[in-house]
Amino acid sequence: MKNKHMKMLAGWLLSSAALFGPLSFAQEPKSGQEQKASVVAFINVNVAPMDRERVIENQTVIVRDGRITEIGPAAKVKVPDGAQRINAQGKYLMPGLAEMHGHLPNPNQGEAVANSFLTLFVANGVTTVRGMFGFPNHPALRARIAKGEVFGPRLYAASPALSGQNAQSPEQGEQLVRQYKQDGFDLLKVHEGLSVASYERIVAVANEVGIRFGGHVPNDVGIELALKAGQSSIEHIDGYLEAVDLDKLDDARIKQLATITREAGAWVTPTMALWQTIYGRETAEDLRRQRAEAQYMPPQALNQWTQQRVNQLANIPADTGRRVIEFRDRMLKALSDAGAKILLGSDAPQLFSVPGFSLRREMEAMVKAGLTPYQVLESGTRNAAIYLNAEKEFGTVEVGKAADLILVDGNPLKDVTNVAKRAGVMLRGRWLPESELARMLDAIAASYKTTNQK
């Protein structure tokens, strides 16, 4: 199978992102909107600040009105009277994670759909989401979340996709760029099918009006032209495989592409775990059995994923899949070794990638490719804030930063699987203990239990 054809097959899956048919999702529990305590103290906690690779032991962290106001040795920091005290001895406090390639559902499906997705993210410690398939309501949803009217992670909204379907000429591409900038999107989503002329016009107008562009690498454009044009993020390691010979996987060419990427200043969101699923050999039945988190998705989504999986297994030879996975591992490691900038993203909800839960699998896949736990966690904390020009707002555990935090039972810098050992999540200063998160998840699962068992 030619590289281009493999990309088209995977692209068919990706183009269906967040476009499930009419679904019935559970509403986020009413108690999710309860007023947060104004002052919270994490006492005797080990802090993984993510400013560099280190852990600061036995600290007390004070949060007031949604901000970190004090960090210091537990023996010296005085806990304010009336503060909510969290005994965190032996636990680790780290920044909340950013899902840098996530999706929200079509607004036609109603608020209940979005509420369930947002709850799944937060329950897994995802406190920031870069939504990479935009709908017209997303700028308003972003504002409602920021005001506290909707329970959910901080949202950055990419535009609807600019593709060969809606930007068939440079003039159409220009019109859409200006429209999406006026509509208030944070980013232009570039997709497949764009001609070089349309892509170049999109780039020129994006630079003129001051909006970033990122996403896929159209086949006619290619990775080197996309990097030269200043595409801010390359999703899925897209375009790299098309620039090498899959039969040879020449190390020199891989290293050259990694160096070009670093020099271009582009960010790469690899979405490793999803591609391992696409090009792996597990059946839909295997995936449903292995991934308990499937219980949090509606039966229509599971049925759609099952059919997609049947099609993939029928069209991707096992040896081809193995070589694609090997290339992607080598490409990610080369990018990291070259100093290219990496972001954490899973492309949820896609093919048994359940929002929030999928980042756990993504982090493990990145470690398997050769990155260290710190490098992986950095891609979903500090790096995300740098990319989003929000370094002063989140991404590290520091005084003055937003109190978007995860408390876990093991050192995440030793093993990324410890991130899943949640003791609780703090979202904009509101403490959500594990018992509350479990209740939210149970409510979602309960709404699907009967139908998912049919």
N, C-alpha and C positions, 0 to 999 in steps of 0.2 A: 504493500500500500504506500503510495507517495505521501511525503510529508504534508503537502497541501491538502490531500484528501483526509488525512487524519485530523488536521486542524478543522476542516469543515464538519467532520463527524462530531468532534467535541463541541464545536461552535453551535451545532443544532441544539445540544443540551443547554448550553449557556444562554442561548437566546430565549429560552423559556423561563428564565429566572424571575421569580416572584409573580408568575402569570398563571397560577393555578386557577381552575374554574371556580365558580361560586362555592365557598366553603363556610362551614359553621365553626368558628373558633370560640374557645372559652374566653370570657371577659376576665381581665385582671381582677383579683379579689378586691372587694370594696375597701378592705382594710389597707390596701396598698396605697391609699391616699391619706393615711393618718398623718397627723402633724409630727415632724421629727423633733427630737429633743434639741434644745438650743445649744447645750454643752454636753459633749461626750468625751470620756477619757479612756484610752486604751492603756492599761497599767501592766508594767513588767513585760512589755512586748519586744520581740526582736524585729528590728526594722530593716527591710531590704529597700533602700530608698531609690535604687535604679539610676542614681546619678553617675555611679560607676559600680564595678563589681565588688560589693562589700555588704556585710550585715553588721548593724549596730545593735548590740545586745542590751537587754534589760532597760528599755526606754519607757517613758510615759509620753503618749501623744495626746495632746488636747485639741479637740475640734469645737469650734464655736461658730454658730450660724453658718454652717456649711463650708467653713474654711479651717485649715490647719493653723492653729495659732501658737503652738508651743511643742517642741520636741526636746527631750533631755533625759538624763539618767533618772531612773525611777526613784532613787533615793533623794533626789534634789527637787524634782518638780512637784509643786503643790497642786493637788486636784481641787478645782473650784467647788465651793459648797453647792449642793444640788445637782452636780453633774451626774450623768448616767455613767456608772463605772463598769467597765468591761475587763474582767480578769483575763489577761492574755498571756499569762506566764507559759513559756515554752512554745508559744505560737509566733507566727511571722506575719508582719504587716507589709503589704506591697501595694503599688498603685493599681487601680482598676485597669482592666485590659481594654484595648481598642480593637474592634473588628473592622479592619480597613478595607475589606471587600465583602460587605453584607448586602442583603436585599430586604425590602419591605414590600408588602403585598399591594396589589391593585386597589385603589380606594373604593372601587365599585363593590368590593367585598365587605365594606363597612368597618366601623371603628373596632369592633370586636376582634377582627383579624389582626389589625395592627397592634392592639393591646396584648394579644397573646404572644406575638413575635417579640415585642418589647420586653415583656415579662421573662421570656426564655433567655434573652440576652442578659438582663440584669441578674437573674438567678444564678448565672454562671460567672459573675464578676465582670461582665462586659459593660463598662460605663460610658463608652464612646463607640459610635458606629458611623462609618462612612458608607452611606447608602449608595450603591453603584448601579442602580437602575431606577431612574427618577420617574415620578408621576407628578402632575400639577399640584397636588395637595402637600407635597413634601416640605416646601419652604414654610408653609403655615404650621405643619406638624412640628417642624424644628422649633418654631417660635413657641408653640404651646408647651413643648417639653421644657424649654428654657425657662418659661414662666412658672413651671410647676403645675400646670393645668392637666398634663398628661404624665403618667408614670412611665419613665423610660430613660434609656441612656442618652447622653448628649448626641445630637444628630448632625452630621454633615451631609448635605444632599447633592448628589450628582444629578445632572440633567437626564431626560430621556435620551436614549442612545442615538447618536449621529451615525447613520449607517448608509449602505448603498440603497436602502429602501426609501429613506426619507430625504437624503441629501444626494440626489442623483446628478446634480450639477453643482458647480462652485457657487452659483447664485443661491440655490436652495440651502447649501451649507452655510453661507453667510447669513441668510435670513434667520436660520435656526439659532446660530450663535448669538445674534443680537436679541432674539426673543428670549432665549434661556438666561442670558445675562439680566435682562429686564425683569424676568420672572423671579429672580433672586436665588438661583441655584449657585452652589459653591464651586462647582466643577462641571466641565463638559465631559460627557461619557462618549469616547470614540469607540466605534464598533466595526464589524467586518463590512466588506463590500464597497468601501469608499475608493474612488479613483484617486490617483496622485493629485490631480488638479483640484478636486473637491477637498482633499485633506489639506493641501497647502493653503487654500483659501480659508478654511476653518482655522488653521494655525494663525494666519495673518490677522484675521478679524479678532480671534481670541486675544492675541497680544495687544491689539488696538484698544479693545474695551476692558481689558484687565481681568480675564478669567482663565484659570488653569484648564488644561485638557489632559485626560488620561484614559486608560482603558486598554482595549485590544490593539493589535497592530494589523491593520488591513493587509491582505496578501499583496496587493499591488504596491503598497508603500514599503514594507519590509522594515526590519528592526533597525538597520543602520540609518535610514532616512528618518524614522520616527525619533531616534535618539538625537540626530542632528537638528531636527525641528524643535526640540525642547519639550517633547512629551513628558509631563511631570511624573507619571507613573505608568509602568508596564505591568499589566495584570496577567497572572497565570504563566509567567515566563513566556508570554506569547511572542511569536516571531523568531525566537532563538533557534528552535528546531529547524525552521525553514531555512536558516542561514548556515546549516551544517549538513554533512552527509550522515544520515542515520546509520548507514552500514559501517562507517569508519569511526565516527565520534572522535575526531581528531582533537587531541588535547590542546594543541597550539591554537586552533581556531576557537575553541571554547574559552581559553584564556584571553584571546584577543577580544572577543565579544564582551567578556567581563570587564576588561580594561576600558573599552570604549564606553561601556555603561557608566563606570565610575567617573570617567572624564566628562561625560555629558551631564552628570549630576542628577540623573533619573533615579527614581525609586522603583523597586520591584516588589510586587506582592505575589508570591509564588503559588499560593493555593495548592500546596503539595498533596495533602491528604485526598482531596477530591480527585485529582488526576490519578492517584494510585488506585482509587476506586474505579474510575472510568476504564483504565487500562489493565486493571487486575482481573482475576478470574472468579471472584466470589459471585454467586448468584444472588438474586433478590432475596431468596429465602435465607441464604447465609447471612446477608446483611441485616435482615430484620431480626434474626436470631442473635446476632452478635451485638447489636446496638439497642440496648434497652431504651435509649432516649427516643426511639421511634414511637413510643407510646404517647409522646407529646405532639405528634403530628396527626392531622385528620386523615381519614381513610382515603379520600380523593387524592391527596398528595402521595400517599404510599402506593396507591394503585398506579399513578402516573410514573412514579419512580420505578416501579416493577416493570412496566412496559419499556421504559427507557433502557433498563438493564438488559432485558431480553434482546433489544436491538443492538446494543453495544457488544454483547457476547457473540452475536451472530456476525458482526461486521469487523471486529478487531481480532486478528490472529494472535494467539498467545505469545508467540515469539516477538511480534511487533510491539505488543503491550509491554513486554519485559524490557525491550530496548528503549522504549520511550521513557519508562520509569527510571531506568539507569541514566539516561541522558539528563533528565530533569534533576536528579540528585547531584550529578557531576556539575551541572550548570549552576545550581544554587550554591554549591560549595565554592566553585570558582568565583562567583560573584562576591560572596562573602570574603574570600581570601584576597580579592582584588581591592576590597574596601568599598564596594558598591553599597548603596543604601537599601536596606531591606525593611519591608513592612509585613505585619502579621495580618493575614486574611484567609478566610475559608470558603467564601462564596456561598455561604448558607442563605436560604435553604435550597440545596441542590442534592439530588441523588443520595438520600439517606444522610445528608449533612444537616443536622438539626440546629437551629440558631443557638449560639452559646456553647452547646456541647461540642460542636464541630471544631472550635478553637483548641480544645484539648487534644484532639487527634492531629490537628495541624501542627501544634507545638512538638508533639512526639515525632511526626514525620520530618520536621526540620532538624531535630536532633539526630535522627537516623541518617540524614543526608550529610552530617558532619559539623553542624553548628553547635556551639556550646549552649547550655541552658541560659547563661546570661545573654548571649547574643539573641537567642530566641525571645526571651522576655523583653529585651530592649526593643525588639521590632514591634512589640505590641504595647509599649508604654512610652518611654522617652522618645523613640524614633517617630511614633505616631504624632506626638505633640509637636515635634520639630517640623514634620511634613505639613501639618495643619496650621503652622505659624501660631501655635498656642503653648509654647514652652513656659510662659509665665502663668498658665492656667492649670495645667495638669501634666501627667506623665511621670512625675517623681513624687516621693513623699518628702515634702519640704514645707517649712513655714510659709504661709501665704497662698499655697496652692489649694485648689478645690479639693474637698474631702471626698474623693472618689477612690475607694480603697477596698482591698480584699484581705481578710484575715484567714490564714490557712494553718494547718496543723503540722506542716513540715517545711523545711527550707527549700524554697522554689529554685534557688541558685544551685542546689545540689541535684535536683531532679524535677523536671517540669511537671511530672505527674502529681507533684505535691500541690499544684495550683487547684486541682480538683478536690483536695481535702479541705473543703471550705468549713470555716467556723462561722462565717458571715460575710456580708458585703455592706459597704457604706456607699450610698448614692447621694451626692450633694449634701452630706452631713447627716443623712437619715440612716440609722443603724438597722440592718435587716439580719437578725441572727439566722443560723441555719434552720432552726425550727420554722421560722416564717417563710424562708425560701422554699423549704420542702412543702409547706402547706400550699403555696402558690402553684408549685409544680403538680402536686396531687390534684388540685382543682382542674388543671388543664387536662391531665390524663383521665380523670374521671369522666369528663365530658365526651371522651372518645372511646372509652373502654368497651362499651357494648358494640358499637359499630366496627371498631377495629378487630374484634374477635369474630366477626361474621365471615 
